[in-house]
């Protein structure tokens, strides 16, 4: 199968699912795996060490999981990497010497995967909203998946007065304050969209200058990321209290998104669709399994383990990824519990060792 064909198959799957159909996830996952096994040499070598190939893999749950650190050490691409090809790179906060690289010869699938779920979970009650972005856009940081996400969110769903309020010079506090005052005065709901720690700096600033806002009903705070590598940690409950006190936004209009450099689809809290449901939902082209950190065997519903992420939109690298994030599967979705702390999970360490051993000559 060629790159154009696999992308079209995924786009068709996304379109059908958004129209209410139930396309066969397993069938397409196996097609994507077979395509990647054929064209992604480091992944094929790794799968072969696990004695797995398209001949033996008959269910998506059997697809070998690429350890997320593989993106830091190997070129995981089914197409030849060419000069100036778009690539997303991680921030390097956990491993400054190695940054994950996820190559994107085309963004057609990535954009399609982002658009529908954003509308469903972030803006279920309206078509467009003023978006005040507190993270740089793609013009400032072309190698950030979140920066592309921010720019696409504004392109697809932002009103004309939407704006990105941060660049390589820093955060435009005066522009933010003016926009919030205008939203208050005009009683037009507004969305703040940013990485977790952006809000800590903003709230510190507001407290320093004794600024408070009562944003219109329907306003929401969109949050992604966490506090790894930052100057201090902040309890989420404290963030909620401060958000309500300084912005007038209640807990039910706080929304968290789960995404990362190495994947192409995002998962969202469901509370704007189903009241008080803060479990994360996956789009139809994503599956999540929770695995024991030591054995990498599935754990029971309600138990904590590592998140294994299967993303059909990840056509150019690896459809299945073993993250280093802890989660818990519930009856209505999954809960994100943060990164593995302390000593490495035994299962992760073994998987990485196997991966690098299989690719000693191809690093």
C-alpha positions as a Markdown table, in Angstrom:
| # | Residue | x | y | z |
|---|---|---|---|---|
| 1 | Unk | 0.0 | 0.0 | 0.0 |
| 2 | Unk | 1.2 | 3.5 | -0.9 |
| 3 | Unk | 1.3 | 6.6 | 1.4 |
| 4 | Unk | -1.5 | 8.3 | -0.5 |
| 5 | Unk | -3.7 | 5.2 | -0.2 |
| 6 | Unk | -3.3 | 4.7 | 3.5 |
| 7 | Unk | -4.0 | 8.4 | 4.2 |
| 8 | Unk | -7.2 | 8.2 | 2.1 |
| 9 | Unk | -8.3 | 5.1 | 4.0 |
| 10 | Unk | -7.9 | 7.0 | 7.3 |
| 11 | Unk | -9.6 | 10.1 | 6.0 |
| 12 | Unk | -12.5 | 8.0 | 4.9 |
| 13 | Unk | -12.7 | 6.3 | 8.3 |
| 14 | Unk | -12.7 | 9.7 | 10.0 |
| 15 | Unk | -15.4 | 11.0 | 7.7 |
| 16 | Unk | -17.6 | 8.0 | 8.1 |
| 17 | Unk | -17.3 | 8.0 | 11.9 |
| 18 | Unk | -18.2 | 11.7 | 12.0 |
| 19 | Unk | -21.3 | 11.0 | 9.9 |
| 20 | Unk | -22.5 | 8.4 | 12.5 |
| 21 | Unk | -21.3 | 5.2 | 10.9 |
| 22 | Unk | -19.2 | 2.6 | 12.7 |
| 23 | Unk | -16.3 | 1.7 | 10.4 |
| 24 | Unk | -14.1 | -1.3 | 11.3 |
| 25 | Unk | -11.3 | 0.0 | 13.6 |
| 26 | Unk | -9.6 | -3.4 | 13.7 |
| 27 | Unk | -9.5 | -3.8 | 10.0 |
| 28 | Unk | -7.9 | -0.4 | 9.3 |
| 29 | Unk | -5.5 | -0.7 | 12.3 |
| 30 | Unk | -4.2 | -3.9 | 10.7 |
| 31 | Unk | -3.8 | -2.2 | 7.4 |
| 32 | Unk | -1.9 | 0.7 | 9.0 |
| 33 | Unk | 0.3 | -1.8 | 10.9 |
| 34 | Unk | 1.1 | -3.7 | 7.7 |
| 35 | Unk | 1.9 | -0.5 | 5.9 |
| 36 | Unk | 4.2 | 0.6 | 8.7 |
| 37 | Unk | 5.8 | -2.8 | 9.0 |
| 38 | Unk | 6.7 | -2.6 | 5.3 |
| 39 | Unk | 8.0 | 1.0 | 5.1 |
| 40 | Unk | 9.2 | 1.9 | 8.6 |
| 41 | Unk | 12.5 | 0.0 | 9.0 |
| 42 | Unk | 13.2 | 0.7 | 12.7 |
| 43 | Unk | 9.7 | -0.3 | 13.6 |
| 44 | Unk | 9.9 | -3.5 | 11.5 |
| 45 | Unk | 13.1 | -4.5 | 13.2 |
| 46 | Unk | 11.5 | -4.0 | 16.6 |
| 47 | Unk | 8.4 | -5.9 | 15.7 |
| 48 | Unk | 10.5 | -8.8 | 14.5 |
| 49 | Unk | 12.3 | -9.0 | 17.8 |
| 50 | Unk | 8.9 | -9.5 | 19.3 |
| 51 | Unk | 8.1 | -12.2 | 16.6 |
| 52 | Unk | 5.3 | -10.1 | 15.3 |
| 53 | Unk | 4.4 | -9.3 | 11.7 |
| 54 | Unk | 1.3 | -8.7 | 9.6 |
| 55 | Unk | 1.1 | -12.5 | 9.2 |
| 56 | Unk | 0.7 | -13.2 | 12.9 |
| 57 | Unk | -1.1 | -10.0 | 14.1 |
| 58 | Unk | -4.8 | -10.5 | 13.7 |
| 59 | Unk | -6.1 | -8.0 | 16.2 |
| 60 | Unk | -5.2 | -4.4 | 16.9 |
| 61 | Unk | -4.4 | -5.3 | 20.5 |
| 62 | Unk | -1.5 | -7.4 | 19.2 |
| 63 | Unk | 0.1 | -4.6 | 17.3 |
| 64 | Unk | 3.6 | -4.0 | 18.8 |
| 65 | Unk | 3.7 | -0.8 | 20.8 |
| 66 | Unk | 6.5 | 1.6 | 20.0 |
| 67 | Unk | 8.1 | 2.9 | 23.3 |
| 68 | Unk | 7.6 | 6.6 | 23.2 |
| 69 | Unk | 11.4 | 7.1 | 23.8 |
| 70 | Unk | 11.9 | 5.5 | 20.4 |
| 71 | Unk | 10.9 | 8.9 | 18.9 |
| 72 | Unk | 13.9 | 10.4 | 20.6 |
| 73 | Unk | 16.5 | 7.9 | 19.2 |
| 74 | Unk | 15.2 | 6.7 | 15.8 |
| 75 | Unk | 13.8 | 8.2 | 12.6 |
| 76 | Unk | 10.4 | 6.7 | 12.6 |
| 77 | Unk | 8.9 | 7.5 | 9.2 |
| 78 | Unk | 7.4 | 5.4 | 6.5 |
| 79 | Unk | 8.4 | 8.0 | 3.8 |
| 80 | Unk | 11.9 | 9.2 | 3.2 |
| 81 | Unk | 12.7 | 12.3 | 5.2 |
| 82 | Unk | 13.5 | 15.2 | 2.9 |
| 83 | Unk | 15.1 | 18.5 | 3.7 |
| 84 | Unk | 12.7 | 21.0 | 5.3 |
| 85 | Unk | 10.1 | 18.4 | 5.9 |
| 86 | Unk | 7.7 | 19.5 | 8.7 |
| 87 | Unk | 8.6 | 17.8 | 12.0 |
| 88 | Unk | 7.2 | 18.1 | 15.5 |
| 89 | Unk | 9.8 | 18.0 | 18.3 |
| 90 | Unk | 9.2 | 17.7 | 22.0 |
| 91 | Unk | 10.2 | 20.3 | 24.4 |
| 92 | Unk | 13.0 | 18.2 | 25.9 |
| 93 | Unk | 12.1 | 19.0 | 29.5 |
| 94 | Unk | 12.5 | 15.3 | 30.5 |
| 95 | Unk | 15.5 | 14.6 | 28.4 |
| 96 | Unk | 17.2 | 17.7 | 27.0 |
| 97 | Unk | 19.8 | 15.7 | 25.1 |
| 98 | Unk | 17.2 | 13.9 | 23.1 |
| 99 | Unk | 14.0 | 15.4 | 21.7 |
| 100 | Unk | 11.2 | 13.4 | 20.2 |
| 101 | Unk | 10.8 | 13.9 | 16.4 |
| 102 | Unk | 7.5 | 13.1 | 14.6 |
| 103 | Unk | 7.7 | 13.7 | 10.8 |
| 104 | Unk | 4.7 | 14.9 | 8.8 |
| 105 | Unk | 5.1 | 14.8 | 5.1 |
| 106 | Unk | 1.4 | 15.8 | 4.9 |
| 107 | Unk | -1.0 | 17.4 | 7.5 |
| 108 | Unk | -4.2 | 16.3 | 5.8 |
| 109 | Unk | -4.9 | 13.5 | 8.2 |
| 110 | Unk | -3.6 | 15.4 | 11.2 |
| 111 | Unk | -5.9 | 18.4 | 10.5 |
| 112 | Unk | -8.9 | 16.1 | 9.9 |
| 113 | Unk | -8.3 | 14.2 | 13.1 |
| 114 | Unk | -8.1 | 17.5 | 15.1 |
| 115 | Unk | -11.1 | 19.3 | 13.7 |
| 116 | Unk | -14.0 | 17.0 | 14.5 |
| 117 | Unk | -13.3 | 16.2 | 18.1 |
| 118 | Unk | -12.5 | 19.8 | 18.9 |
| 119 | Unk | -15.9 | 20.8 | 17.8 |
| 120 | Unk | -17.6 | 17.9 | 19.6 |
| 121 | Unk | -15.9 | 18.3 | 23.0 |
| 122 | Unk | -14.7 | 21.9 | 23.1 |
| 123 | Unk | -17.5 | 23.8 | 21.3 |
| 124 | Unk | -20.6 | 21.5 | 21.5 |
| 125 | Unk | -22.8 | 24.6 | 22.1 |
| 126 | Unk | -21.7 | 26.9 | 19.3 |
| 127 | Unk | -19.9 | 27.0 | 16.0 |
| 128 | Unk | -17.3 | 29.7 | 16.7 |
| 129 | Unk | -16.0 | 31.6 | 19.8 |
| 130 | Unk | -13.4 | 34.2 | 20.5 |
| 131 | Unk | -10.2 | 32.3 | 21.3 |
| 132 | Unk | -7.5 | 33.9 | 23.3 |
| 133 | Unk | -4.4 | 31.7 | 22.8 |
| 134 | Unk | -1.8 | 31.7 | 25.5 |
| 135 | Unk | 0.6 | 29.5 | 23.6 |
| 136 | Unk | 2.7 | 30.5 | 20.5 |
| 137 | Unk | 1.2 | 29.7 | 17.1 |
| 138 | Unk | 2.8 | 27.8 | 14.3 |
| 139 | Unk | 4.4 | 30.9 | 12.8 |
| 140 | Unk | 6.4 | 31.4 | 16.0 |
| 141 | Unk | 7.1 | 27.7 | 16.6 |
| 142 | Unk | 6.7 | 25.5 | 13.5 |
| 143 | Unk | 8.2 | 22.5 | 15.3 |
| 144 | Unk | 5.5 | 22.3 | 18.0 |
| 145 | Unk | 2.4 | 20.1 | 17.6 |
| 146 | Unk | 0.6 | 22.3 | 20.1 |
| 147 | Unk | 1.5 | 25.5 | 18.2 |
| 148 | Unk | -0.1 | 24.0 | 15.1 |
| 149 | Unk | -3.1 | 22.9 | 17.2 |
| 150 | Unk | -3.5 | 26.5 | 18.5 |
| 151 | Unk | -3.4 | 27.9 | 15.0 |
| 152 | Unk | -5.8 | 25.4 | 13.5 |
| 153 | Unk | -8.2 | 26.0 | 16.4 |
| 154 | Unk | -8.4 | 29.7 | 15.6 |
| 155 | Unk | -8.6 | 29.0 | 11.8 |
| 156 | Unk | -11.4 | 26.5 | 12.2 |
| 157 | Unk | -13.4 | 27.8 | 15.2 |
| 158 | Unk | -12.2 | 31.3 | 16.2 |
| 159 | Unk | -14.2 | 34.5 | 15.6 |
| 160 | Unk | -12.5 | 37.4 | 13.8 |
| 161 | Unk | -11.4 | 38.9 | 17.1 |
| 162 | Unk | -9.5 | 35.7 | 18.2 |
| 163 | Unk | -5.8 | 36.2 | 18.7 |
| 164 | Unk | -2.6 | 34.6 | 19.8 |
| 165 | Unk | -1.3 | 36.6 | 22.8 |
| 166 | Unk | 2.2 | 35.1 | 23.2 |
| 167 | Unk | 5.2 | 34.9 | 20.9 |
| 168 | Unk | 9.0 | 34.7 | 21.3 |
| 169 | Unk | 8.9 | 38.1 | 23.1 |
| 170 | Unk | 6.6 | 36.8 | 25.8 |
| 171 | Unk | 3.0 | 37.1 | 26.9 |
| 172 | Unk | 1.0 | 40.2 | 25.9 |
| 173 | Unk | -0.6 | 40.9 | 29.3 |
| 174 | Unk | -2.0 | 44.2 | 28.3 |
| 175 | Unk | -3.7 | 42.6 | 25.2 |
| 176 | Unk | -5.1 | 39.9 | 27.3 |
| 177 | Unk | -6.5 | 42.2 | 29.9 |
| 178 | Unk | -8.1 | 44.4 | 27.2 |
| 179 | Unk | -9.7 | 41.4 | 25.5 |
| 180 | Unk | -11.1 | 40.1 | 28.9 |
| 181 | Unk | -12.5 | 43.5 | 29.7 |
| 182 | Unk | -14.1 | 43.7 | 26.3 |
| 183 | Unk | -15.7 | 40.3 | 26.7 |
| 184 | Unk | -17.1 | 41.4 | 30.1 |
| 185 | Unk | -18.5 | 44.6 | 28.6 |
| 186 | Unk | -20.1 | 43.0 | 25.6 |
| 187 | Unk | -21.2 | 39.8 | 27.4 |
| 188 | Unk | -19.7 | 37.6 | 24.7 |
| 189 | Unk | -18.2 | 34.3 | 25.9 |
| 190 | Unk | -14.5 | 33.8 | 25.4 |
| 191 | Unk | -12.2 | 30.8 | 25.4 |
| 192 | Unk | -8.7 | 30.9 | 27.0 |
| 193 | Unk | -6.6 | 28.3 | 25.3 |
| 194 | Unk | -3.2 | 27.5 | 26.6 |
| 195 | Unk | -0.7 | 25.1 | 28.2 |
| 196 | Unk | -1.1 | 24.4 | 31.9 |
| 197 | Unk | 1.7 | 26.6 | 33.2 |
| 198 | Unk | 0.6 | 29.6 | 31.2 |
| 199 | Unk | -2.3 | 30.0 | 33.6 |
| 200 | Unk | 0.0 | 30.0 | 36.6 |
| 201 | Unk | 1.9 | 33.0 | 35.3 |
| 202 | Unk | -1.3 | 34.8 | 34.3 |
| 203 | Unk | -2.9 | 34.3 | 37.7 |
| 204 | Unk | 0.2 | 35.4 | 39.4 |
| 205 | Unk | 0.1 | 38.6 | 37.4 |
| 206 | Unk | -3.6 | 39.2 | 38.1 |
| 207 | Unk | -3.0 | 38.7 | 41.8 |
| 208 | Unk | 0.0 | 41.0 | 41.8 |
| 209 | Unk | -2.1 | 43.8 | 40.2 |
| 210 | Unk | -5.4 | 42.9 | 41.9 |
| 211 | Unk | -7.2 | 42.1 | 38.7 |
| 212 | Unk | -10.4 | 40.2 | 38.6 |
| 213 | Unk | -12.9 | 39.4 | 35.8 |
| 214 | Unk | -16.4 | 38.0 | 35.7 |
| 215 | Unk | -16.5 | 36.5 | 32.2 |
| 216 | Unk | -19.8 | 35.9 | 30.6 |
| 217 | Unk | -21.7 | 32.6 | 31.0 |
| 218 | Unk | -20.4 | 30.1 | 28.5 |
| 219 | Unk | -16.8 | 31.2 | 28.7 |
| 220 | Unk | -14.3 | 28.4 | 29.2 |
| 221 | Unk | -10.7 | 27.7 | 30.1 |
| 222 | Unk | -9.0 | 25.1 | 27.9 |
| 223 | Unk | -5.9 | 23.6 | 29.4 |
| 224 | Unk | -3.3 | 21.1 | 28.0 |
| 225 | Unk | -0.1 | 19.7 | 29.3 |
| 226 | Unk | 1.2 | 19.7 | 32.8 |
| 227 | Unk | 3.9 | 21.2 | 35.0 |
| 228 | Unk | 6.9 | 19.0 | 34.2 |
| 229 | Unk | 10.2 | 20.9 | 34.1 |
| 230 | Unk | 8.6 | 24.0 | 35.6 |
| 231 | Unk | 9.6 | 26.2 | 38.5 |
| 232 | Unk | 7.0 | 24.8 | 40.8 |
| 233 | Unk | 4.0 | 22.5 | 40.9 |
| 234 | Unk | 0.4 | 23.5 | 41.3 |
| 235 | Unk | -2.4 | 21.4 | 42.7 |
| 236 | Unk | -5.2 | 21.2 | 40.2 |
| 237 | Unk | -7.8 | 22.0 | 42.9 |
| 238 | Unk | -5.9 | 25.3 | 43.5 |
| 239 | Unk | -6.0 | 26.0 | 39.8 |
| 240 | Unk | -9.8 | 25.5 | 39.8 |
| 241 | Unk | -10.3 | 27.8 | 42.8 |
| 242 | Unk | -8.1 | 30.6 | 41.3 |
| 243 | Unk | -9.8 | 30.2 | 37.9 |
| 244 | Unk | -13.2 | 30.8 | 39.5 |
| 245 | Unk | -12.0 | 33.6 | 41.7 |
| 246 | Unk | -10.1 | 35.6 | 39.0 |
| 247 | Unk | -12.1 | 34.8 | 35.9 |
| 248 | Unk | -15.5 | 33.8 | 37.1 |
| 249 | Unk | -15.2 | 30.5 | 35.2 |
| 250 | Unk | -16.7 | 27.5 | 37.0 |
| 251 | Unk | -15.2 | 24.0 | 37.2 |
| 252 | Unk | -17.8 | 22.7 | 34.7 |
| 253 | Unk | -16.3 | 25.0 | 32.0 |
| 254 | Unk | -12.7 | 23.9 | 32.6 |
| 255 | Unk | -11.6 | 21.5 | 29.9 |
| 256 | Unk | -8.3 | 19.5 | 29.7 |
| 257 | Unk | -6.9 | 18.0 | 26.5 |
| 258 | Unk | -4.5 | 15.0 | 26.2 |
| 259 | Unk | -2.1 | 15.2 | 23.3 |
| 260 | Unk | 1.6 | 14.9 | 22.6 |
| 261 | Unk | 4.3 | 15.3 | 20.0 |
| 262 | Unk | 4.3 | 11.6 | 19.1 |
| 263 | Unk | 0.6 | 11.2 | 18.4 |
| 264 | Unk | -1.7 | 12.8 | 15.8 |
| 265 | Unk | -5.1 | 12.8 | 17.7 |
| 266 | Unk | -6.2 | 14.3 | 20.9 |
| 267 | Unk | -8.5 | 13.2 | 23.7 |
| 268 | Unk | -10.8 | 15.5 | 25.8 |
| 269 | Unk | -12.7 | 15.8 | 29.0 |
| 270 | Unk | -16.4 | 15.2 | 28.3 |
| 271 | Unk | -17.9 | 17.7 | 30.8 |
| 272 | Unk | -19.2 | 20.1 | 28.2 |
| 273 | Unk | -21.0 | 17.3 | 26.5 |
| 274 | Unk | -22.1 | 15.3 | 29.6 |
| 275 | Unk | -22.3 | 17.2 | 32.9 |
| 276 | Unk | -19.7 | 16.2 | 35.5 |
| 277 | Unk | -18.0 | 13.7 | 33.3 |
| 278 | Unk | -14.3 | 14.5 | 33.5 |
| 279 | Unk | -13.1 | 11.2 | 32.0 |
| 280 | Unk | -11.3 | 11.7 | 28.7 |
| 281 | Unk | -13.0 | 10.4 | 25.5 |
| 282 | Unk | -11.1 | 9.1 | 22.5 |
| 283 | Unk | -12.2 | 9.7 | 18.9 |
| 284 | Unk | -13.4 | 6.7 | 17.0 |
| 285 | Unk | -10.0 | 6.3 | 15.4 |
| 286 | Unk | -8.2 | 6.0 | 18.7 |
| 287 | Unk | -8.1 | 3.2 | 21.3 |
| 288 | Unk | -6.5 | 3.4 | 24.8 |
| 289 | Unk | -5.5 | 0.4 | 26.9 |
| 290 | Unk | -4.1 | 0.6 | 30.4 |
| 291 | Unk | -1.2 | -1.8 | 31.1 |
| 292 | Unk | 0.7 | -2.9 | 34.1 |
| 293 | Unk | 3.9 | -0.9 | 34.3 |
| 294 | Unk | 6.1 | -4.0 | 35.0 |
| 295 | Unk | 4.5 | -6.7 | 32.9 |
| 296 | Unk | 2.7 | -4.6 | 30.2 |
| 297 | Unk | -0.3 | -6.8 | 30.6 |
| 298 | Unk | -3.8 | -5.2 | 30.7 |
| 299 | Unk | -5.1 | -4.2 | 34.1 |
| 300 | Unk | -8.7 | -4.4 | 35.2 |
| 301 | Unk | -11.0 | -1.4 | 34.8 |
| 302 | Unk | -10.5 | 1.1 | 37.6 |
| 303 | Unk | -6.8 | 0.1 | 38.2 |
| 304 | Unk | -3.9 | 2.4 | 37.4 |
| 305 | Unk | -1.3 | 1.6 | 34.7 |
| 306 | Unk | 0.6 | 2.9 | 31.7 |
| 307 | Unk | -1.4 | 4.3 | 28.8 |
| 308 | Unk | -1.0 | 2.5 | 25.5 |
| 309 | Unk | -2.2 | 4.7 | 22.7 |
| 310 | Unk | -3.4 | 3.3 | 19.3 |
| 311 | Unk | -4.0 | 6.1 | 16.8 |
| 312 | Unk | -4.9 | 5.4 | 13.2 |
| 313 | Unk | -4.1 | 9.0 | 12.3 |
| 314 | Unk | -0.5 | 8.3 | 13.2 |
| 315 | Unk | 0.0 | 6.8 | 9.7 |
| 316 | Unk | 3.6 | 7.9 | 9.1 |
| 317 | Unk | 5.2 | 6.6 | 12.2 |
| 318 | Unk | 3.7 | 4.0 | 14.6 |
| 319 | Unk | 0.0 | 3.3 | 15.1 |
| 320 | Unk | 0.6 | 1.9 | 18.6 |
| 321 | Unk | 2.6 | 3.8 | 21.2 |
| 322 | Unk | 3.6 | 2.9 | 24.8 |
| 323 | Unk | 3.5 | 6.2 | 26.7 |
| 324 | Unk | 5.1 | 6.9 | 30.0 |
| 325 | Unk | 1.8 | 8.4 | 31.3 |
| 326 | Unk | -0.2 | 6.8 | 34.0 |
| 327 | Unk | -4.0 | 6.4 | 33.5 |
| 328 | Unk | -7.1 | 4.6 | 34.7 |
| 329 | Unk | -9.8 | 3.2 | 32.5 |
| 330 | Unk | -13.3 | 3.9 | 33.7 |
| 331 | Unk | -16.7 | 3.0 | 32.3 |
| 332 | Unk | -17.1 | 6.3 | 30.5 |
| 333 | Unk | -13.5 | 7.0 | 29.3 |
| 334 | Unk | -10.0 | 7.2 | 30.9 |
| 335 | Unk | -8.5 | 9.4 | 33.5 |
| 336 | Unk | -5.0 | 10.9 | 33.1 |
| 337 | Unk | -2.9 | 10.6 | 36.3 |
| 338 | Unk | 0.4 | 12.1 | 35.3 |
| 339 | Unk | 3.9 | 10.8 | 34.4 |
| 340 | Unk | 5.6 | 7.7 | 35.9 |
| 341 | Unk | 7.7 | 9.0 | 38.7 |
| 342 | Unk | 10.8 | 7.7 | 40.4 |
| 343 | Unk | 12.4 | 4.6 | 39.0 |
| 344 | Unk | 11.4 | 3.7 | 35.5 |
| 345 | Unk | 8.6 | 1.2 | 35.0 |
| 346 | Unk | 10.2 | -2.2 | 34.4 |
| 347 | Unk | 8.1 | -2.9 | 31.3 |
| 348 | Unk | 9.1 | 0.5 | 29.7 |
| 349 | Unk | 12.7 | -0.1 | 30.4 |
| 350 | Unk | 12.7 | -3.6 | 28.8 |
| 351 | Unk | 10.8 | -2.4 | 25.8 |
| 352 | Unk | 13.3 | 0.5 | 25.2 |
| 353 | Unk | 16.3 | -1.9 | 25.6 |
| 354 | Unk | 14.7 | -4.3 | 23.0 |
| 355 | Unk | 14.0 | -1.4 | 20.6 |
| 356 | Unk | 17.5 | 0.0 | 20.7 |
| 357 | Unk | 19.2 | -3.4 | 20.5 |
| 358 | Unk | 17.1 | -4.2 | 17.4 |
| 359 | Unk | 18.3 | -1.0 | 15.8 |
| 360 | Unk | 21.9 | -0.8 | 16.8 |
| 361 | Unk | 23.0 | -0.5 | 13.2 |
| 362 | Unk | 20.3 | 2.0 | 12.2 |
| 363 | Unk | 20.6 | 4.7 | 14.8 |
